[in-house]
């Protein structure tokens, strides 16, 4: 029988490794398996949920063998993923046992984790994002409604107005018919107060509140439907 030098070297190396390498603990072996399967989860497709469930089962086994509060520190030291992933793996394993039919129908890990969560209604899923209405939007709506409701308006003109209304309200939502007027009056009130205070403080040191309120009401009554005039007046004073 011929014994080659290379065979002898390989045998000697294996023997040295066997004697020098300490035996792995049961949890260390599980950690190696867990990390190996976690790598598979990253690369696998639909079958990832099965591997994820296996990881979860092993994590549950580790957790049951540790004292309270020791599991997450163990995950941090021994696993290549965070505590959130560990919780998800265990949840998947528990779902596979508790809801086998639902688990089988799931096509991904995300589907399994979504089991039991309330699904958004069809209206919520299709609900468009809306922006805040500007004063210009409200005035456009008011003008378009007036044109649409004008008896002299033709059917084609009425349809065109309605299309534009629908486009605007799709972005900002349904507009209260009185919204433009309400907003205009609010602007008029604010500007009237500013104008009154500027005029009175230039002429008087002490202003009677009753006089001040009377002037404000008069300005709002006169210019309330034309807030731009009050803004122009305020700019002229500034």
PyMOL commands that set and color helices and strands:
alter all, ss='L'
color gray80, all
select helices_A, chain A and resi 5-20+26-43+48-64+71-78+83-98+100-105+109-114+122-126+135-148+155-172+179-203+209-223+227-237
alter helices_A, ss='H'
color red, helices_A
deselect
rebuild
show_as cartoon
